[in-house]
Amino acid sequence: MAYDVVIIGAGPAGLTAGIYARSKMMSTLILESGTVGGQLVALYPEKGIHNYPAYENIQARKLSDKLYAQAESLDCEIREHQKVIDIIDGDQKLIVKTQDNEYEANSVIIAIGMGEFAPRKMDAPGEAELEGKGVNYFLPLKEHLVGKKVVLFGGGNSAIEMAMVADTVTETAIVHRRPEFRADEINVKNLNESAVKQYMSCSVKSFNGTDKLTSITLLDQDKKEIEIPADLAVINIGITADLGALTRWGLDLTENGLVKCGFDMSTNRHGIFACGDVVDYPGKYKQIITGCGEAATACLSAYKFVKKPYWA
Ligand SMILES: Cc1cc2nc3c(=O)[nH]c(=O)nc-3n(C[C@H](O)[C@H](O)[C@H](O)COP(=O)(O)OP(=O)(O)OC[C@H]3O[C@@H](n4cnc5c(N)ncnc54)[C@H](O)[C@@H]3O)c2cc1C
């Protein structure tokens, strides 16, 4: 049986596409290479999201849970650990291939975000040796922070927001290599009004400890050493992404290496649409709300493509 639509990726864009597809009664399958939730669950589960309408503040993993529950309530089929490796033109159908399966589809929506992503590392002495022993790339659950000295690294919104989360339960510091943060004014204001200790214009000389992290040596702008005690370092300096699949799938890309789409979120390939962080256009803003908006458009376009309603 061919699905009306196969959606690749179960981040917020893919889940929203699934919700819209099921609302149109399309037979729908979402394939996810890891587990449901995308960046929200993999990169910042504990962070609060303040800019998703209807929630003053919601933890990232809870927002993802809600999207997941809504998709499931509409009988959207979701298969985890199914990494899509190819999309082939079949006889009037598209064949979506994963490592161990093939699925027939009348249309496809690509919502793979940044593809396979991993947190960016600092490559500082001691970092690799102490990874998982106090050096971390995402903020653990709040209850695991209590009583620990937590040090956040980074100057963007997420590093600040994670520091603010940690500050509610334990002693927290933030280290940034520049003199100013690269974050929303509201976050900087909240940080300045909190008890989080700030080390600005500082780089890392080393993460110290044998079996576990015990301290971090920083270098200030005058190259003076500062040693701060630490039980947990959380490094939040960006992510590296692998979007090589897009070229292999024969998609037209922008100069940023992301998918070029029409206004209806169609790609250059017949029956294939895209949405979310994987898509690029002038003025693109990579946010949950924009990805979900694009997903609604991509889904309606897939619906028109597959069902060919008289009004379309
Ligand atoms: C630290 C941080 C904080 C952020 N904070 C906010 C915020 O407060 N508010 C906000 O609006 N936005 C925020 N964002 C941005 C937001 O997370 C993204 O815009 C959003 O996650 C994009 O959703 P997506 O569904 O397009 O992609 P993703 O969330 O990246 O999901 C894509 C999914 O596709 C899967 N996938 C990849 N390749 C394949 C494949 N070949 N086969 C099958 N599945 C595949 C991935 O495993 C992933 O689950 C933040 C981002 C970061 C990094």
The ligand as a Gaussian input file, in Angstrom:
#p B3LYP/6-31G(d) Opt

LIG

0 1
 C       19.725000      25.244000      21.690000
 C       18.538000      25.653000      20.839000
 C       17.500000      26.372000      21.414000
 C       16.384000      26.749000      20.638000
 N       15.375000      27.454000      21.224000
 C       14.277000      27.771000      20.502000
 C       13.187000      28.484000      21.103000
 O       13.210000      28.831000      22.293000
 N       12.111000      28.787000      20.311000
 C       12.033000      28.435000      18.984000
 O       11.020000      28.711000      18.337000
 N       13.063000      27.759000      18.392000
 C       14.177000      27.423000      19.113000
 N       15.205000      26.737000      18.516000
 C       15.080000      26.374000      17.084000
 C       14.166000      25.131000      16.911000
 O       14.583000      24.087000      17.766000
 C       14.199000      24.659000      15.468000
 O       13.819000      25.722000      14.621000
 C       13.232000      23.466000      15.286000
 O       13.622000      22.372000      16.089000
 C       13.192000      23.028000      13.809000
 O       12.289000      21.953000      13.719000
 P       12.395000      20.886000      12.539000
 O       11.283000      19.922000      12.781000
 O       12.511000      21.580000      11.245000
 O       13.809000      20.153000      12.748000
 P       14.424000      19.300000      13.949000
 O       13.908000      19.749000      15.268000
 O       15.901000      19.350000      13.715000
 O       13.879000      17.821000      13.683000
 C       14.299000      17.091000      12.563000
 C       14.173000      15.610000      12.851000
 O       14.502000      14.883000      11.652000
 C       15.264000      13.729000      11.993000
 N       16.070000      13.320000      10.832000
 C       17.198000      13.902000      10.347000
 N       17.639000      13.244000       9.268000
 C       16.769000      12.196000       9.071000
 C       16.704000      11.129000       8.118000
 N       17.599000      11.011000       7.130000
 N       15.695000      10.230000       8.228000
 C       14.754000      10.326000       9.216000
 N       14.788000      11.307000      10.144000
 C       15.779000      12.226000      10.068000
 C       16.118000      14.212000      13.174000
 O       16.566000      13.112000      13.959000
 C       15.139000      15.110000      13.927000
 O       14.422000      14.396000      14.912000
 C       16.325000      26.384000      19.257000
 C       17.378000      25.661000      18.682000
 C       18.475000      25.294000      19.454000
 C       19.601000      24.496000      18.827000

